Amino acid sequence: MYVGRERPTGGFELFAWFFMRISGVVLLILVLGHLAIMHVIHTVDEIDFDFVARRWASPFWRTYDLVMLWLALLHGVNGMRTVIDDYVHRRGWRVVSLTVLALVGFVLLAMGTQIILTFEAPLGREVAGRP
Amino acid sequence: MYRGREGMWSWILHRVTGLGVLLFLAIHIVDIYLLGWPDVFNKLLFLYRHPVFRVAEVFLVAAVLYHALNGIRIILVDFWVEGTRFHRQIFWAQVAFFLLIWIPTSWVMLSPVVFGK
């Protein structure tokens, strides 16, 4: 009989277990919506700087993208942590790989958050279709 | 009865698709960060418009879709008592949903690449 990963009994691991499931359900809606809009309805042929500038003129899409970024990255980094836990057994390598994971995750989160929150279409640049 | 059955394959695929999507997410954060340099950003877009990426894009959708549907299956098995009893039926329902969504989506995404606009 198939049984999933055992539910942790408490502490951070239990929190992480619930986080993966709750963020997963939210991401299902956000990411599939994002894919439908940006990769099926629109395509990479239309998407360029001006497209993003028009899209991010709306606080709704900035918020959408910010929530998606945080949930997806934390979900992904925690998943990677589980994979490292499963395959990397030597103490030294564990410390190295978990540290690198935490650092890369932090830098990516900072980069993504910065661009979503501080992006401005440069002054004087014509952005077609923008009021 | 775990090894070699549906449970093992869905577990392996969940890992592989999860890692693949995480890798693309990392690349995607870097490319979006380049919005700070509009001309560089626009110039590099040729990479994403290349036919090789357009095909890879369809597999990205497959990875996300599989991971999402399999995530639902895991939640059903975890939280719904009957989920464990019906786990094989749930697995095959998942395969059906996957194909039903992925095949038409791929058709829509790839036809401009294959037939032109």
gemmi code that builds the backbone of each chain (N, CA, C; Angstrom):
import gemmi

chains = {
    "A": [
        ("MET", (0.843, -1.204, 0.000), (0.000, 0.000, 0.000), (0.870, 1.243, 0.000)),
        ("TYR", (0.422, 2.228, -0.755), (1.194, 3.453, -0.834), (0.886, 4.372, 0.338)),
        ("VAL", (1.914, 4.820, 1.044), (1.721, 5.849, 2.062), (2.707, 6.963, 1.775)),
        ("GLY", (2.276, 8.181, 1.989), (3.139, 9.320, 1.719), (4.202, 9.461, 2.789)),
        ("ARG", (4.988, 10.512, 2.657), (5.980, 10.824, 3.679), (5.254, 10.971, 5.008)),
        ("GLU", (5.821, 10.364, 6.045), (5.153, 10.396, 7.340), (5.019, 11.827, 7.865)),
        ("ARG", (3.891, 12.130, 8.460), (3.694, 13.469, 8.990), (4.579, 13.680, 10.217)),
        ("PRO", (5.399, 14.743, 10.236), (6.247, 14.982, 11.410), (5.371, 15.237, 12.633)),
        ("THR", (5.935, 14.977, 13.809), (5.096, 15.058, 15.008), (5.031, 16.459, 15.611)),
        ("GLY", (5.964, 17.324, 15.286), (5.875, 18.665, 15.867), (7.026, 19.540, 15.445)),
        ("GLY", (7.054, 20.730, 16.005), (8.155, 21.659, 15.763), (8.193, 22.183, 14.346)),
        ("PHE", (9.384, 22.588, 13.913), (9.538, 23.201, 12.601), (9.159, 22.244, 11.483)),
        ("GLU", (9.498, 20.941, 11.654), (9.211, 19.990, 10.582), (7.708, 19.852, 10.319)),
        ("LEU", (6.922, 19.914, 11.387), (5.467, 19.831, 11.197), (4.978, 21.094, 10.485)),
        ("PHE", (5.523, 22.247, 10.893), (5.179, 23.497, 10.243), (5.518, 23.435, 8.749)),
        ("ALA", (6.731, 22.904, 8.439), (7.167, 22.802, 7.043), (6.242, 21.865, 6.258)),
        ("TRP", (5.813, 20.786, 6.901), (4.920, 19.802, 6.265), (3.607, 20.471, 5.863)),
        ("PHE", (3.038, 21.250, 6.801), (1.797, 21.962, 6.490), (2.035, 23.054, 5.453)),
        ("PHE", (3.179, 23.746, 5.574), (3.474, 24.816, 4.627), (3.512, 24.291, 3.197)),
        ("MET", (4.137, 23.112, 2.979), (4.237, 22.559, 1.627), (2.846, 22.310, 1.047)),
        ("ARG", (1.926, 21.837, 1.882), (0.601, 21.509, 1.374), (-0.243, 22.759, 1.139)),
        ("ILE", (-0.169, 23.698, 2.071), (-0.977, 24.913, 1.917), (-0.433, 25.786, 0.773)),
        ("SER", (0.891, 26.018, 0.773), (1.467, 26.820, -0.310), (1.255, 26.110, -1.645)),
        ("GLY", (1.294, 24.795, -1.636), (1.080, 24.031, -2.867), (-0.270, 24.317, -3.492)),
        ("VAL", (-1.320, 24.323, -2.646), (-2.665, 24.579, -3.170), (-2.774, 26.011, -3.714)),
        ("VAL", (-2.196, 26.982, -2.981), (-2.248, 28.369, -3.448), (-1.450, 28.518, -4.751)),
        ("LEU", (-0.267, 27.880, -4.784), (0.571, 27.959, -5.981), (-0.094, 27.319, -7.189)),
        ("LEU", (-0.848, 26.250, -6.944), (-1.546, 25.598, -8.041), (-2.384, 26.615, -8.810)),
        ("ILE", (-3.100, 27.454, -8.052), (-3.939, 28.472, -8.690), (-3.079, 29.577, -9.310)),
        ("LEU", (-2.114, 30.103, -8.516), (-1.307, 31.223, -8.998), (-0.446, 30.838, -10.205)),
        ("VAL", (0.237, 29.699, -10.120), (1.186, 29.337, -11.181), (0.462, 28.886, -12.451)),
        ("LEU", (-0.597, 28.075, -12.290), (-1.313, 27.660, -13.501), (-1.965, 28.879, -14.153)),
        ("GLY", (-2.443, 29.828, -13.332), (-2.978, 31.079, -13.881), (-1.911, 31.860, -14.619)),
        ("HIS", (-0.747, 31.964, -14.005), (0.386, 32.666, -14.613), (0.783, 32.024, -15.944)),
        ("LEU", (0.857, 30.692, -15.970), (1.227, 29.998, -17.202), (0.179, 30.226, -18.285)),
        ("ALA", (-1.095, 30.153, -17.891), (-2.168, 30.334, -18.873), (-2.090, 31.728, -19.482)),
        ("ILE", (-1.851, 32.745, -18.638), (-1.828, 34.114, -19.140), (-0.567, 34.392, -19.958)),
        ("MET", (0.595, 34.013, -19.411), (1.856, 34.437, -20.028), (2.399, 33.465, -21.085)),
        ("HIS", (1.934, 32.237, -21.099), (2.507, 31.279, -22.040), (1.492, 30.691, -23.007)),
        ("VAL", (0.193, 30.872, -22.731), (-0.797, 30.306, -23.641), (-1.591, 31.432, -24.308)),
        ("ILE", (-2.213, 32.317, -23.481), (-3.005, 33.425, -24.051), (-2.065, 34.425, -24.720)),
        ("HIS", (-1.053, 34.905, -23.972), (0.024, 35.666, -24.589), (1.155, 34.682, -24.835)),
        ("THR", (2.084, 35.041, -25.693), (3.214, 34.143, -25.892), (4.497, 34.941, -25.740)),
        ("VAL", (5.616, 34.218, -25.681), (6.902, 34.906, -25.546), (7.190, 35.826, -26.737)),
        ("ASP", (6.445, 35.665, -27.855), (6.629, 36.585, -28.986), (6.175, 38.000, -28.646)),
        ("GLU", (5.163, 38.128, -27.772), (4.627, 39.459, -27.448), (5.281, 40.057, -26.220)),
        ("ILE", (5.821, 39.204, -25.365), (6.302, 39.701, -24.076), (7.664, 40.366, -24.248)),
        ("ASP", (7.752, 41.628, -23.856), (9.027, 42.338, -23.853), (8.976, 43.358, -22.717)),
        ("PHE", (9.958, 44.247, -22.676), (10.031, 45.215, -21.585), (8.723, 46.002, -21.450)),
        ("ASP", (8.196, 46.511, -22.580), (6.988, 47.339, -22.528), (5.783, 46.546, -22.018)),
        ("PHE", (5.725, 45.271, -22.397), (4.640, 44.404, -21.925), (4.668, 44.324, -20.395)),
        ("VAL", (5.844, 44.092, -19.844), (5.966, 43.974, -18.382), (5.663, 45.314, -17.717)),
        ("ALA", (6.149, 46.417, -18.339), (5.896, 47.743, -17.768), (4.396, 48.021, -17.687)),
        ("ARG", (3.659, 47.658, -18.738), (2.203, 47.865, -18.733), (1.540, 47.003, -17.664)),
        ("ARG", (2.002, 45.763, -17.574), (1.431, 44.829, -16.610), (1.694, 45.282, -15.184)),
        ("TRP", (2.910, 45.715, -14.911), (3.262, 46.133, -13.558), (2.815, 47.548, -13.232)),
        ("ALA", (2.142, 48.216, -14.182), (1.509, 49.486, -13.840), (0.340, 49.215, -12.896)),
        ("SER", (-0.123, 47.965, -12.865), (-1.246, 47.617, -11.990), (-0.734, 46.977, -10.695)),
        ("PRO", (-1.131, 47.559, -9.550), (-0.713, 46.984, -8.257), (-1.193, 45.547, -8.081)),
        ("PHE", (-2.302, 45.203, -8.753), (-2.822, 43.840, -8.624), (-1.792, 42.821, -9.107)),
        ("TRP", (-1.233, 43.062, -10.293), (-0.296, 42.081, -10.850), (1.027, 42.077, -10.097)),
        ("ARG", (1.417, 43.247, -9.573), (2.641, 43.260, -8.755), (2.447, 42.414, -7.508)),
        ("THR", (1.284, 42.551, -6.861), (1.013, 41.771, -5.658), (0.953, 40.281, -5.997)),
        ("TYR", (0.235, 39.977, -7.086), (0.128, 38.585, -7.551), (1.518, 37.983, -7.727)),
        ("ASP", (2.389, 38.711, -8.453), (3.717, 38.192, -8.744), (4.572, 38.076, -7.477)),
        ("LEU", (4.396, 39.021, -6.556), (5.186, 38.989, -5.315), (4.799, 37.793, -4.445)),
        ("VAL", (3.485, 37.574, -4.303), (3.020, 36.429, -3.505), (3.495, 35.128, -4.150)),
        ("MET", (3.371, 35.065, -5.488), (3.792, 33.860, -6.195), (5.292, 33.620, -6.026)),
        ("LEU", (6.082, 34.685, -6.134), (7.540, 34.558, -5.969), (7.894, 33.973, -4.602)),
        ("TRP", (7.344, 34.569, -3.562), (7.686, 34.117, -2.196), (7.254, 32.676, -1.959)),
        ("LEU", (6.005, 32.371, -2.301), (5.523, 31.010, -2.048), (6.300, 30.001, -2.880)),
        ("ALA", (6.533, 30.311, -4.172), (7.207, 29.346, -5.055), (8.640, 29.109, -4.600)),
        ("LEU", (9.338, 30.178, -4.257), (10.738, 30.021, -3.876), (10.871, 29.286, -2.541)),
        ("LEU", (10.025, 29.647, -1.553), (10.102, 28.964, -0.263), (9.705, 27.490, -0.408)),
        ("HIS", (8.673, 27.230, -1.231), (8.233, 25.862, -1.492), (9.371, 25.075, -2.165)),
        ("GLY", (10.010, 25.700, -3.155), (11.081, 25.031, -3.890), (12.313, 24.794, -3.027)),
        ("VAL", (12.693, 25.807, -2.248), (13.882, 25.662, -1.399), (13.638, 24.605, -0.323)),
        ("ASN", (12.433, 24.577, 0.241), (12.147, 23.565, 1.245), (12.116, 22.166, 0.628)),
        ("GLY", (11.633, 22.071, -0.616), (11.658, 20.791, -1.323), (13.088, 20.322, -1.533)),
        ("MET", (13.935, 21.251, -1.942), (15.354, 20.957, -2.158), (16.004, 20.499, -0.842)),
        ("ARG", (15.589, 21.110, 0.257), (16.112, 20.729, 1.574), (15.761, 19.265, 1.871)),
        ("THR", (14.534, 18.874, 1.526), (14.129, 17.480, 1.721), (14.992, 16.546, 0.882)),
        ("VAL", (15.263, 16.948, -0.358), (16.080, 16.117, -1.246), (17.493, 15.986, -0.676)),
        ("ILE", (18.064, 17.101, -0.207), (19.409, 17.049, 0.403), (19.388, 16.127, 1.627)),
        ("ASP", (18.351, 16.269, 2.463), (18.216, 15.411, 3.644), (18.238, 13.933, 3.261)),
        ("ASP", (17.607, 13.615, 2.106), (17.507, 12.215, 1.695), (18.805, 11.658, 1.129)),
        ("TYR", (19.562, 12.488, 0.423), (20.701, 11.933, -0.318), (22.064, 12.313, 0.216)),
        ("VAL", (22.175, 13.431, 0.948), (23.494, 13.851, 1.413), (23.637, 13.464, 2.881)),
        ("HIS", (24.481, 12.468, 3.156), (24.546, 11.952, 4.520), (25.776, 12.412, 5.300)),
        ("ARG", (26.869, 12.680, 4.561), (28.072, 13.108, 5.286), (27.886, 14.483, 5.865)),
        ("ARG", (28.309, 14.608, 7.131), (28.060, 15.834, 7.867), (28.599, 17.079, 7.169)),
        ("GLY", (29.844, 17.002, 6.727), (30.465, 18.149, 6.058), (29.698, 18.587, 4.832)),
        ("TRP", (29.352, 17.629, 3.976), (28.617, 17.937, 2.750), (27.231, 18.500, 3.024)),
        ("ARG", (26.628, 17.982, 4.097), (25.296, 18.503, 4.462), (25.378, 19.982, 4.798)),
        ("VAL", (26.374, 20.307, 5.653), (26.528, 21.701, 6.066), (26.765, 22.576, 4.835)),
        ("VAL", (27.676, 22.113, 3.943), (27.992, 22.891, 2.743), (26.747, 23.054, 1.861)),
        ("SER", (26.061, 21.933, 1.559), (24.955, 22.035, 0.609), (23.780, 22.830, 1.187)),
        ("LEU", (23.500, 22.654, 2.479), (22.387, 23.415, 3.060), (22.724, 24.908, 3.154)),
        ("THR", (24.002, 25.218, 3.398), (24.398, 26.624, 3.457), (24.278, 27.275, 2.074)),
        ("VAL", (24.797, 26.568, 1.051), (24.702, 27.103, -0.314), (23.237, 27.303, -0.689)),
        ("LEU", (22.387, 26.311, -0.362), (20.960, 26.418, -0.673), (20.348, 27.651, -0.019)),
        ("ALA", (20.658, 27.853, 1.271), (20.094, 28.995, 1.989), (20.569, 30.315, 1.374)),
        ("LEU", (21.854, 30.392, 1.032), (22.401, 31.621, 0.465), (21.790, 31.927, -0.903)),
        ("VAL", (21.774, 30.912, -1.789), (21.217, 31.114, -3.133), (19.743, 31.492, -3.026)),
        ("GLY", (19.024, 30.791, -2.152), (17.608, 31.095, -1.964), (17.404, 32.522, -1.502)),
        ("PHE", (18.218, 32.948, -0.554), (18.079, 34.311, -0.030), (18.361, 35.354, -1.113)),
        ("VAL", (19.447, 35.142, -1.871), (19.807, 36.103, -2.927), (18.686, 36.182, -3.979)),
        ("LEU", (18.154, 35.016, -4.393), (17.088, 35.019, -5.405), (15.831, 35.723, -4.882)),
        ("LEU", (15.509, 35.465, -3.605), (14.326, 36.093, -3.017), (14.505, 37.612, -2.970)),
        ("ALA", (15.716, 38.042, -2.595), (15.991, 39.477, -2.525), (15.925, 40.116, -3.910)),
        ("MET", (16.534, 39.452, -4.915), (16.519, 39.993, -6.281), (15.090, 40.133, -6.808)),
        ("GLY", (14.311, 39.063, -6.659), (12.946, 39.065, -7.167), (12.093, 40.114, -6.479)),
        ("THR", (12.220, 40.185, -5.144), (11.423, 41.152, -4.381), (11.794, 42.576, -4.782)),
        ("GLN", (13.105, 42.810, -4.916), (13.550, 44.159, -5.276), (12.970, 44.603, -6.618)),
        ("ILE", (13.061, 43.751, -7.628), (12.615, 44.184, -8.960), (11.091, 44.370, -8.991)),
        ("ILE", (10.350, 43.499, -8.293), (8.886, 43.643, -8.314), (8.472, 44.930, -7.596)),
        ("LEU", (9.142, 45.231, -6.465), (8.714, 46.396, -5.681), (9.246, 47.720, -6.227)),
        ("THR", (10.443, 47.720, -6.834), (11.049, 49.000, -7.204), (11.007, 49.285, -8.698)),
        ("PHE", (10.492, 48.333, -9.502), (10.488, 48.536, -10.952), (9.714, 49.795, -11.337)),
        ("GLU", (10.351, 50.603, -12.178), (9.656, 51.758, -12.752), (10.036, 51.814, -14.214)),
        ("ALA", (9.067, 52.081, -15.112), (9.432, 52.326, -16.495), (10.222, 53.625, -16.502)),
        ("PRO", (11.456, 53.631, -17.032), (12.290, 54.830, -16.943), (11.588, 56.039, -17.538)),
        ("LEU", (11.804, 57.186, -16.909), (11.178, 58.425, -17.365), (11.585, 58.709, -18.803)),
        ("GLY", (10.638, 59.198, -19.573), (10.956, 59.571, -20.946), (10.879, 58.411, -21.912)),
        ("ARG", (10.773, 57.204, -21.368), (10.655, 56.066, -22.275), (9.185, 55.868, -22.610)),
        ("GLU", (8.892, 55.832, -23.914), (7.513, 55.640, -24.340), (7.097, 54.208, -23.999)),
        ("VAL", (6.025, 54.081, -23.251), (5.492, 52.748, -23.041), (4.133, 52.685, -23.723)),
        ("ALA", (4.088, 51.959, -24.822), (2.876, 51.928, -25.641), (1.681, 51.468, -24.820)),
        ("GLY", (0.573, 52.150, -24.975), (-0.674, 51.708, -24.359), (-0.798, 52.056, -22.900)),
        ("ARG", (0.199, 52.760, -22.347), (0.125, 53.100, -20.933), (-0.508, 54.470, -20.791)),
        ("PRO", (-1.480, 54.616, -19.884), (-2.165, 55.900, -19.757), (-1.217, 57.004, -19.278)),
    ],
    "B": [
        ("MET", (5.227, -3.352, -1.393), (4.558, -3.181, -2.700), (4.746, -1.762, -3.199)),
        ("TYR", (5.884, -1.170, -2.842), (6.112, 0.219, -3.171), (6.955, 0.318, -4.424)),
        ("ARG", (8.082, -0.433, -4.408), (9.041, -0.368, -5.489), (8.427, -0.833, -6.817)),
        ("GLY", (8.588, 0.020, -7.837), (8.164, -0.391, -9.171), (6.693, -0.171, -9.451)),
        ("ARG", (5.898, 0.177, -8.417), (4.476, 0.395, -8.662), (4.194, 1.868, -8.871)),
        ("GLU", (2.901, 2.205, -9.016), (2.522, 3.593, -9.291), (3.146, 4.555, -8.280)),
        ("GLY", (3.134, 4.122, -6.998), (3.633, 4.989, -5.928), (5.068, 5.420, -6.152)),
        ("MET", (5.919, 4.482, -6.602), (7.317, 4.820, -6.798), (7.486, 5.788, -7.964)),
        ("TRP", (6.785, 5.529, -9.046), (6.948, 6.388, -10.220), (6.429, 7.790, -9.967)),
        ("SER", (5.298, 7.891, -9.261), (4.779, 9.238, -9.029), (5.699, 9.995, -8.078)),
        ("TRP", (6.339, 9.274, -7.154), (7.285, 9.904, -6.232), (8.524, 10.406, -6.976)),
        ("ILE", (9.087, 9.557, -7.854), (10.267, 9.975, -8.629), (9.934, 11.180, -9.506)),
        ("LEU", (8.784, 11.103, -10.200), (8.405, 12.206, -11.087), (8.162, 13.492, -10.302)),
        ("HIS", (7.620, 13.371, -9.092), (7.361, 14.556, -8.274), (8.675, 15.260, -7.951)),
        ("ARG", (9.706, 14.465, -7.618), (11.041, 15.010, -7.331), (11.632, 15.666, -8.559)),
        ("VAL", (11.654, 14.914, -9.679), (12.311, 15.410, -10.892), (11.630, 16.688, -11.392)),
        ("THR", (10.275, 16.684, -11.418), (9.580, 17.879, -11.909), (9.773, 19.042, -10.938)),
        ("GLY", (9.770, 18.758, -9.648), (9.971, 19.820, -8.657), (11.329, 20.481, -8.833)),
        ("LEU", (12.380, 19.663, -8.986), (13.730, 20.216, -9.155), (13.833, 20.979, -10.472)),
        ("GLY", (13.209, 20.459, -11.524), (13.239, 21.137, -12.820), (12.571, 22.500, -12.759)),
        ("VAL", (11.401, 22.557, -12.126), (10.682, 23.820, -12.021), (11.469, 24.805, -11.153)),
        ("LEU", (12.107, 24.301, -10.082), (12.921, 25.174, -9.227), (14.094, 25.764, -10.017)),
        ("LEU", (14.720, 24.932, -10.853), (15.828, 25.423, -11.686), (15.334, 26.527, -12.625)),
        ("PHE", (14.179, 26.297, -13.267), (13.665, 27.336, -14.153), (13.291, 28.591, -13.363)),
        ("LEU", (12.738, 28.419, -12.175), (12.382, 29.584, -11.356), (13.613, 30.442, -11.087)),
        ("ALA", (14.751, 29.788, -10.778), (15.988, 30.530, -10.525), (16.395, 31.330, -11.768)),
        ("ILE", (16.360, 30.679, -12.934), (16.707, 31.374, -14.182), (15.739, 32.538, -14.427)),
        ("HIS", (14.457, 32.279, -14.170), (13.412, 33.254, -14.431), (13.567, 34.493, -13.531)),
        ("ILE", (13.990, 34.290, -12.280), (14.199, 35.440, -11.392), (15.349, 36.288, -11.927)),
        ("VAL", (16.416, 35.620, -12.393), (17.549, 36.367, -12.953), (17.118, 37.127, -14.215)),
        ("ASP", (16.368, 36.490, -15.118), (15.983, 37.209, -16.338), (15.064, 38.395, -16.029)),
        ("ILE", (14.158, 38.228, -15.073), (13.270, 39.341, -14.717), (14.054, 40.470, -14.039)),
        ("TYR", (15.123, 40.085, -13.318), (15.956, 41.101, -12.670), (16.601, 42.015, -13.717)),
        ("LEU", (16.829, 41.463, -14.921), (17.433, 42.254, -16.004), (16.517, 43.364, -16.510)),
        ("LEU", (15.260, 43.392, -16.052), (14.359, 44.508, -16.405), (14.984, 45.841, -15.992)),
        ("GLY", (15.890, 45.796, -15.021), (16.608, 46.997, -14.615), (17.442, 47.578, -15.760)),
        ("TRP", (17.738, 46.768, -16.764), (18.474, 47.221, -17.952), (17.621, 46.886, -19.185)),
        ("PRO", (16.646, 47.769, -19.516), (15.644, 47.457, -20.543), (16.231, 46.965, -21.864)),
        ("ASP", (17.329, 47.567, -22.322), (17.853, 47.161, -23.621), (18.473, 45.770, -23.578)),
        ("VAL", (19.167, 45.487, -22.467), (19.734, 44.141, -22.299), (18.596, 43.120, -22.248)),
        ("PHE", (17.548, 43.456, -21.473), (16.399, 42.554, -21.327), (15.797, 42.239, -22.696)),
        ("ASN", (15.507, 43.290, -23.463), (14.892, 43.077, -24.781), (15.806, 42.300, -25.724)),
        ("LYS", (17.102, 42.570, -25.627), (18.045, 41.914, -26.539), (18.127, 40.418, -26.257)),
        ("LEU", (18.035, 40.046, -24.970), (18.185, 38.636, -24.621), (16.912, 37.817, -24.874)),
        ("LEU", (15.798, 38.510, -25.187), (14.536, 37.789, -25.377), (14.593, 36.797, -26.537)),
        ("PHE", (15.570, 37.009, -27.452), (15.667, 36.067, -28.577), (15.850, 34.627, -28.065)),
        ("LEU", (16.450, 34.481, -26.884), (16.644, 33.139, -26.315), (15.306, 32.450, -26.072)),
        ("TYR", (14.367, 33.198, -25.440), (13.071, 32.607, -25.113), (12.200, 32.425, -26.361)),
        ("ARG", (12.541, 33.164, -27.435), (11.722, 33.029, -28.646), (12.265, 31.965, -29.576)),
        ("HIS", (13.393, 31.411, -29.237), (13.998, 30.374, -30.066), (13.135, 29.108, -30.028)),
        ("PRO", (12.988, 28.449, -31.204), (12.139, 27.231, -31.243), (12.523, 26.197, -30.184)),
        ("VAL", (13.803, 26.074, -29.877), (14.208, 25.100, -28.857), (13.553, 25.436, -27.515)),
        ("PHE", (13.522, 26.749, -27.162), (12.868, 27.110, -25.914), (11.363, 26.891, -26.000)),
        ("ARG", (10.776, 27.176, -27.182), (9.320, 27.007, -27.305), (8.919, 25.561, -27.036)),
        ("VAL", (9.758, 24.626, -27.448), (9.480, 23.216, -27.154), (9.729, 22.951, -25.664)),
        ("ALA", (10.843, 23.500, -25.129), (11.145, 23.323, -23.705), (10.017, 23.893, -22.845)),
        ("GLU", (9.414, 24.975, -23.319), (8.333, 25.653, -22.599), (7.137, 24.705, -22.395)),
        ("VAL", (6.867, 23.892, -23.418), (5.773, 22.928, -23.324), (6.082, 21.885, -22.244)),
        ("PHE", (7.365, 21.537, -22.119), (7.744, 20.584, -21.074), (7.753, 21.233, -19.693)),
        ("LEU", (8.019, 22.544, -19.666), (7.897, 23.271, -18.402), (6.449, 23.208, -17.906)),
        ("VAL", (5.506, 23.439, -18.830), (4.089, 23.343, -18.478), (3.770, 21.930, -17.997)),
        ("ALA", (4.329, 20.925, -18.673), (4.090, 19.535, -18.264), (4.593, 19.305, -16.836)),
        ("ALA", (5.796, 19.821, -16.535), (6.372, 19.611, -15.207), (5.507, 20.268, -14.136)),
        ("VAL", (5.096, 21.523, -14.379), (4.264, 22.233, -13.401), (2.929, 21.518, -13.226)),
        ("LEU", (2.334, 21.126, -14.347), (1.018, 20.488, -14.299), (1.082, 19.156, -13.559)),
        ("TYR", (2.102, 18.339, -13.877), (2.240, 17.061, -13.179), (2.427, 17.286, -11.677)),
        ("HIS", (3.337, 18.208, -11.342), (3.648, 18.464, -9.938), (2.408, 18.949, -9.186)),
        ("ALA", (1.602, 19.786, -9.842), (0.377, 20.307, -9.229), (-0.639, 19.186, -8.997)),
        ("LEU", (-0.888, 18.380, -10.051), (-1.878, 17.305, -9.922), (-1.415, 16.259, -8.906)),
        ("ASN", (-0.118, 15.934, -8.943), (0.381, 14.944, -7.995), (0.339, 15.483, -6.565)),
        ("GLY", (0.521, 16.813, -6.439), (0.397, 17.434, -5.126), (-1.007, 17.251, -4.572)),
        ("ILE", (-2.014, 17.415, -5.442), (-3.395, 17.187, -5.002), (-3.567, 15.740, -4.537)),
        ("ARG", (-2.973, 14.816, -5.302), (-3.079, 13.404, -4.938), (-2.453, 13.148, -3.564)),
        ("ILE", (-1.287, 13.763, -3.326), (-0.628, 13.586, -2.019), (-1.525, 14.125, -0.901)),
        ("ILE", (-2.133, 15.300, -1.141), (-3.002, 15.897, -0.122), (-4.207, 14.996, 0.142)),
        ("LEU", (-4.771, 14.425, -0.941), (-5.919, 13.519, -0.757), (-5.517, 12.313, 0.083)),
        ("VAL", (-4.356, 11.736, -0.214), (-3.911, 10.562, 0.536), (-3.622, 10.943, 1.997)),
        ("ASP", (-3.094, 12.159, 2.211), (-2.756, 12.597, 3.569), (-3.972, 12.927, 4.430)),
        ("PHE", (-4.977, 13.577, 3.824), (-6.043, 14.158, 4.648), (-7.387, 13.464, 4.519)),
        ("TRP", (-7.521, 12.629, 3.495), (-8.828, 12.023, 3.271), (-8.671, 10.542, 3.541)),
        ("VAL", (-9.430, 10.043, 4.527), (-9.239, 8.655, 4.967), (-9.350, 7.681, 3.793)),
        ("GLU", (-10.355, 7.940, 2.926), (-10.550, 7.036, 1.796), (-9.456, 7.180, 0.748)),
        ("GLY", (-8.677, 8.294, 0.863), (-7.627, 8.557, -0.112), (-6.649, 7.399, -0.228)),
        ("THR", (-6.315, 6.793, 0.898), (-5.359, 5.692, 0.891), (-5.969, 4.466, 0.204)),
        ("ARG", (-7.278, 4.258, 0.420), (-7.928, 3.093, -0.183), (-7.992, 3.207, -1.699)),
        ("PHE", (-8.255, 4.442, -2.158), (-8.451, 4.636, -3.595), (-7.207, 5.172, -4.288)),
        ("HIS", (-6.024, 4.996, -3.637), (-4.850, 5.693, -4.172), (-4.548, 5.337, -5.617)),
        ("ARG", (-4.809, 4.080, -6.026), (-4.502, 3.709, -7.426), (-5.482, 4.351, -8.397)),
        ("GLN", (-6.764, 4.380, -8.014), (-7.747, 5.053, -8.868), (-7.412, 6.535, -9.010)),
        ("ILE", (-6.988, 7.144, -7.868), (-6.629, 8.560, -7.901), (-5.451, 8.772, -8.851)),
        ("PHE", (-4.483, 7.843, -8.815), (-3.327, 7.959, -9.700), (-3.753, 7.958, -11.170)),
        ("TRP", (-4.647, 7.045, -11.530), (-5.046, 6.967, -12.939), (-5.934, 8.137, -13.341)),
        ("ALA", (-6.716, 8.642, -12.398), (-7.492, 9.858, -12.678), (-6.538, 11.017, -12.961)),
        ("GLN", (-5.452, 11.027, -12.202), (-4.454, 12.076, -12.369), (-3.828, 12.005, -13.767)),
        ("VAL", (-3.492, 10.808, -14.209), (-2.931, 10.631, -15.554), (-3.917, 11.155, -16.601)),
        ("ALA", (-5.217, 10.831, -16.413), (-6.230, 11.263, -17.369), (-6.335, 12.784, -17.409)),
        ("PHE", (-6.404, 13.418, -16.230), (-6.479, 14.884, -16.163), (-5.269, 15.520, -16.835)),
        ("PHE", (-4.099, 14.927, -16.551), (-2.864, 15.470, -17.106), (-2.935, 15.511, -18.633)),
        ("LEU", (-3.287, 14.371, -19.235), (-3.304, 14.301, -20.696), (-4.374, 15.217, -21.278)),
        ("LEU", (-5.534, 15.257, -20.587), (-6.654, 16.066, -21.056), (-6.305, 17.552, -21.100)),
        ("ILE", (-5.475, 17.992, -20.163), (-5.102, 19.407, -20.128), (-3.853, 19.661, -20.982)),
        ("TRP", (-2.876, 18.768, -20.878), (-1.575, 19.054, -21.488), (-1.603, 18.972, -23.010)),
        ("ILE", (-2.308, 17.993, -23.566), (-2.274, 17.821, -25.027), (-2.861, 19.038, -25.754)),
        ("PRO", (-4.092, 19.484, -25.403), (-4.612, 20.683, -26.105), (-3.758, 21.928, -25.853)),
        ("THR", (-3.239, 22.077, -24.612), (-2.413, 23.246, -24.299), (-1.154, 23.265, -25.166)),
        ("SER", (-0.512, 22.112, -25.292), (0.690, 22.032, -26.120), (0.373, 22.371, -27.569)),
        ("TRP", (-0.773, 21.907, -28.024), (-1.186, 22.202, -29.398), (-1.296, 23.706, -29.599)),
        ("VAL", (-1.968, 24.393, -28.656), (-2.136, 25.846, -28.762), (-0.769, 26.541, -28.693)),
        ("MET", (0.109, 26.068, -27.821), (1.404, 26.736, -27.648), (2.342, 26.508, -28.819)),
        ("LEU", (2.271, 25.314, -29.433), (3.255, 24.990, -30.468), (2.787, 25.302, -31.879)),
        ("SER", (1.455, 25.409, -32.096), (1.037, 25.613, -33.488), (1.588, 26.900, -34.124)),
        ("PRO", (1.719, 28.042, -33.369), (2.348, 29.192, -34.028), (3.815, 28.938, -34.395)),
        ("VAL", (4.476, 28.070, -33.634), (5.886, 27.778, -33.935), (6.001, 26.883, -35.158)),
        ("VAL", (5.083, 25.903, -35.239), (5.149, 24.931, -36.336), (4.581, 25.515, -37.622)),
        ("PHE", (3.404, 26.169, -37.522), (2.725, 26.626, -38.727), (2.937, 28.108, -39.027)),
        ("GLY", (3.658, 28.809, -38.152), (3.794, 30.261, -38.315), (2.529, 30.938, -37.829)),
        ("LYS", (2.576, 32.290, -37.722), (1.435, 32.975, -37.119), (0.363, 33.324, -38.157)),
    ],
}
model = gemmi.Model(1)
for chain_id, residues in chains.items():
    chain = gemmi.Chain(chain_id)
    for i, (resn, *xyz) in enumerate(residues, 1):
        res = gemmi.Residue()
        res.name, res.seqid = resn, gemmi.SeqId(i, " ")
        for name, pos in zip(("N", "CA", "C"), xyz):
            atom = gemmi.Atom()
            atom.name, atom.element = name, gemmi.Element(name[0])
            atom.pos, atom.b_iso = gemmi.Position(*pos), 0.0
            res.add_atom(atom)
        chain.add_residue(res)
    model.add_chain(chain)
structure = gemmi.Structure()
structure.add_model(model)
structure.setup_entities()
